[in-house]
Amino acid sequence: MPKRILWLFLAFVLALSLSACDLSSILPWTQSPDGEDGLIGDGTSYHDFIAVMQEIKERGDETAALGLPVNSEYYYSFAGASVSALRYAAEYILWLKGEGDTLASFTADSRYSGWETIAGINCASPYPAYFEGLLLEIQGKYEEAAEPYAWASIMPLFPKEGLDFYYLKNMSVESLYELRDTLRSLEDAVYAAYTPVLTGAERDRNLFDAEYLIAKSREEAKNADYESALRYARLALKADPFDAAVWQNAAMCAMYALDLEQMGGYVDEGLAIFPQDETLLMFRQSMLDAVTKMEAGQ
């Protein structure tokens, strides 16, 4: 029991700090000259991008060490999707410059390829959609580029200052290979700690929106498809674990799915961030009451 209390205390202290500084607080991109070969004018520094993604990965390490699996998945998956998106963009540009045979064969040695696959790692990251639009723009497909650009721009974690990686087009082949290798190394670090679960389902660009995901999970619950309801609830947690409503919804869906162990995990981790949340406290008390009755043989 003392170890349990200590765990909850440590989780509470860390989660309070996390709730006050989610990813939006460390993604205020500035526009500054990168100084790399071929860069003309200002752009979004990929050096800053890499540094921030490394910091996000380290937050995943910290939360994982404290036994906060949902929070750690949030950080790992966001860093993974974002880094993989830039790496795939660099490879795509190399291929456009004549490197390799087909795009598929040229990127075969990388962990994840294709915008839909990379977006599926974390649908809340705006970078897969942004770089998808960028590559279409680079190829002169301006009308097609408008849609992914628009989707990226409305995501909560899209930088207010905007993004400008167009200079990647003008980088030398040598510099692009160096960037690709640096990003692959960071991917290795992220995916050594976290393995994404990719469903292969058709892409839904609305999956960045926690409110949409909660609504979808409730719709599935009404249809008595509790596994699907729980799947959407998990996606909502990965999109925004800093909203008490997503924890309440996840706990409820886990209960409907009769996954009481998962329900208990959501209640505990949710209360670590929102210790006064009445709904989560009610869930905890209900579970404690049920355990008490079972132990009493009732």
C-alpha angles and dihedrals in degrees: 000000000000089000090052091052091048091051092052091047093052092045090049094051093048095042092052089058091046093051089055094050113032122165093287088069095058100039102072095133117203124207110237138147111272096203094218125140112283097013112141117191126335127336143158106285112240087200089063090044092055093046092052093047089051089053091050090050089052090053087055089054092050095049092044090053090054093051098254101136098171093051092045091051089052092056098038095047094046092050091044096050092044097047093043090051093055092043091051090048090053091049091047091054091047088054091049087053090058103268117143130354113270122005090242094054093043092054096038093104092057122091100239130014135177126053095254093051094047093045088053091064090069119352092194093068111097093201100084090054093042095050090044088058092044093055091049090050092049088055091051094251093133099160092049091047092058095073100054090040090053093049092049092050095057096051112109093235096050106119114257089223090056128230132272117183094145089116088074086080090064098046118111121257090247093053092047091053090050090051091048092051092048091051092047089055091053090047089053090055093048097045093044086065098036134030114201119227106224116192098190089225120151111280117264110191091200093070092098089071113088093195091054090049093050090050090050092050091051091048091053091047090054088053088052091242093133097168091057090046090054091047091056090045090055091050089052089055090051090049098049122356090169094079118083090213093068091055092047090050093046092051091049093049092048088053091051089049089051089238095138094165090057090045090055091050092052092047093050096045093042091053090050087066099030104030094169098047106132096206094052091045089052091052091050093049091048091053092047090050091050091050091049091053092048092051089049090053095243 
